[in-house]
Amino acid sequence: MSQFILRRLLIAVPSLLGISLVLFVVLALAPGDPFSELATNPNVPPEVQAALRAKFGLDDPIYLRYLSWLNAMVHGDWGFSFVSRMNVDTLILQRLPTTLYVIGSSQILALCVAIPVGVYAATKPYSVFDQIANALAFIGFSLPTFFTGILFILIFSVTLDWLPFVYSTDIKASGFRWVLEMIRQAIMPVMVLGLFQAASMTRFVRSAMLDVIRLDYVTTARAKGLGQAKVIVKHVMRNAMIPVVTLIALQLPAVFGGAIVTEQIFRIPGIGSLLISSILSNDTPVVMAVAFVFSCLVVAFNLIADILYGWLDPRISLR
Amino acid sequence: MLDKELRSMIGKVKDGRMDRRAFIKRLAAIGLTAPMANQLLAIGGVAMAQSPAPYPPTKRGGGGPLKLLWWQGPTLLNPHFATGTKDQDGSRLFYEPLASWDADGNLNPILAAQIPSVQNGGLAADAKSVTWKIKPGVKWHDGKPLTADDFVFTWAYASDPATAAVSVSTYADMTVEKIDDLTIRILFKNPTPFWANAFVGAYGCVLPKHLFADFKGGKSREAPNNLAPVGTGPYKFVEFKPGDVVRGELNPDYHMPNRPYFDTIEMKGGGDAVSAARAVIQTGEYDFGWNMQVEDDVLLRLEKGGKGKTSYAVGGDIEFIALNFTDPNTEVDGERSSMKTKHPILSDPAVRKALAMLVDRDSVKKAIYGRAGRTTANYLNGPEKFASKNTTWEFNVEKAAKMLDDAGWKVGSDGIREKDGKKFKLLYQTSTNGPRQKTQAIVKQACQKAGIDVELKSVVASVFFSSDVANPDTYSKFYADIEEFQIPMTQPDPALHMRRYISANVATKENKWQGQNFPRYVNKDYDAAIAAAETETDPVKRAALYIKCNDMLWQDTVFIPVMHRLKVEAASNSLRPAISGWANETDNIQDWYREA
């Protein structure tokens, strides 16, 4: 087991290197300037803007910039933001908890909705419940988050005035009220993200269940006289979960991506909004670092999925 | 004539035979009133009145929290590294300059004991030095006293190129010396009629020497206080998350009585302008929203029965279409838009004039800017004293068509004008931005009617305004026939605004396109007028020179002004912000309060 993990981690190194190289080249080729805001300021002559470019090494050849970035990265230095003039790792760490809180909650919400609904729908295919669940799922994943987000704001903030739509990281309250406020302001973004995820997951759980439920061993289990609940949970679900785990694991990085839009709408100071503002201001070190974190996540979650397979189905051996 | 009248009036104010208000009124009547009228009086020898901003609160604090919404949050809090206005705004909550500009363009003393004038000995008659007296008893947030050393240090810090401060040119060409603990003198290399740039406004914020002394020059980025400001301002620093939030709390030792009014301050960043307008005007989640770049229709709709309203501040920001005097399609020595070429179409003044008639400024105002814009014929729109009354504009397709006919551009079989086999085709570029693309569409439509084929192009702002020498799409390379963007005026004086267009400043390959004269306009008379204005110490003659420069730009149709843009803010109904079109939004933050 530990050998397997070690080997997988070693394999990840060249792929991460490749990812970083491609990212860096693409970013370096993209035109733009982190100091473009200075251009029209009559107080700042263009020489100042050009001097800043030179000082931050933006005029160096791409391969030199990549090598110095890589060298720093190997030494644990994530780089220095052009725009904020501070270390990138501090910038990311500052925003990580918020992203984890919002994305984690939405993922849990998605699972809590998708698994029971999908399983129940599969046990009674083409029933009224299944039809309704299907219809809602289709609506759910057809509506993009930037649309549902704004719709929610319009309904719950503007019309009903129940929920705030500007996310605040420092709530002026303590104890129970603080928890309550944290939940209150996270409701809308979590719902938007969670329900979007839940919609596609429900469809997936349902079809995975249907694949398994028709197999002979399920009939055998039923013939043994096991109750419906036990058959479904212990025999069907465990096997049906294997593709679902793959889906969730591979989708999680995509959720981070989807969260970018949601974070922008609700002004959640997470990694996604950091990525957007850094891309817009051409803050290459920050974009590199965030994209790199995302690629690490993809690699990590793939590994986790593989380990989970072994646990769900002992026939899959990890070698 | 104007000169004499003004002179006698200044004399009257001096002797007390005329009060300041009457003076300003009279100036208004002859089209000279101005934010700068007061600086004019100052040089004329009358002490500048301390702006009598009404400030009813009678005690410090007690105002609760003040929640500001900046849809682009500050990303750093050192005023001398502040790339964008958002960073300047954030820094200004904690750091202070000697003086700020108020709504009328008057200097409002902050850390200065008084505004320098000829009378109080602050201004030298030859305009080569200014002496500032510092308010006694001011303390930094950590309890250390503010002294002249801090100002001398700030000058040395910012003017050192190794520091990589964005304010480096504000502090170049001068030396700052300490006279005593509470007096500094700024010595200019050349006579500088506009003396109120260093230590005034956004780039004027003074840094504490005791915290930054070790981080001057190459080590500037390592200063821990870049992210944790210690200033003299009304609010003390609490927390900063770049791009997200800046928080501060009331400074109990603040040097102005009864200020600040609010107990805590929060500046939240992120999102977009429309939802920021919503959060302030419609739901009232926030007290103040910055830079409401939102269509006027939307704002009007939100304001109906809302909890807030918009407010407008007049400055000198000008949105314009610049015409290229060189040929963007011919390459000479590896350079397009080279000075060795002439624009094949636009070098004819009659054609440029006709083009100006095809920009329907009224429609642009009506359809796009609404209350946030004023139509104008001038490139230089303020302060009032510098705004020319000699210019006019009109929108007239028929007249433009006739002028083009007369210039030899006849309508061809395909409806496009041509002359000597050359088609009248223009490439019109601007940065990607909703209102600009709409303006492009309005102009294109009128041009089509007049038989001009206009191709539209929009470039992402971070590319358009980049100084990347390798990029062909920057505004300074100007590889297009006409281009549109906005140049703001950051202080109530036209010196920096107008000197861009002298011939020495033409953007060329040789200067890596760093020349600010992007239309590549060359006019000896213009150069001479600017040179004269820059050393002219007589405020009236100086204003006349800048008006003359503006009129030359108009006469030669270097620019087609599209809109004189106002600052648009949103504030809750009870908030009384002190906003000036000549300064940053937070430049007078100490005077903000809430009406009960």
Interface residues (C-beta under 8 A of the other chain):
Chain A: P31 G32 D33 P34 F35 S36 E37 L38 A39 T40 N41 P42 N43 V44 P45 P46 E47 V48 Q49 A50 A51 L52 R53 K55 L58 D59 F80 S81 V83 S84 R85 M86 L91 Q94 R95 I153 S157 V158 D161 P164 F165 V166 S168 T169 D170 K172 Q264 I265 R267 P269 S273 L274 S277 L280 S281 N282
Chain B: P65 L69 Q72 T75 L76 N78 F81 T83 G84 T85 P161 A164 V166 S167 V168 S169 T170 N197 Y203 R221 N226 L227 E239 K241 P242 G243 D244 V245 R247 E266 K268 G269 G270 G271 D272 S275 R278 A279 Q282 T283 E285 Y286 V460 A461 S462 V463 F464 F465 S466 S467 D468 V469 A470 N471 D473 Y475 S476 F485 Q486 I487 P488 M489 T490 Q491 L496 H497 R500 K512 W513 Q514 G515 Q516
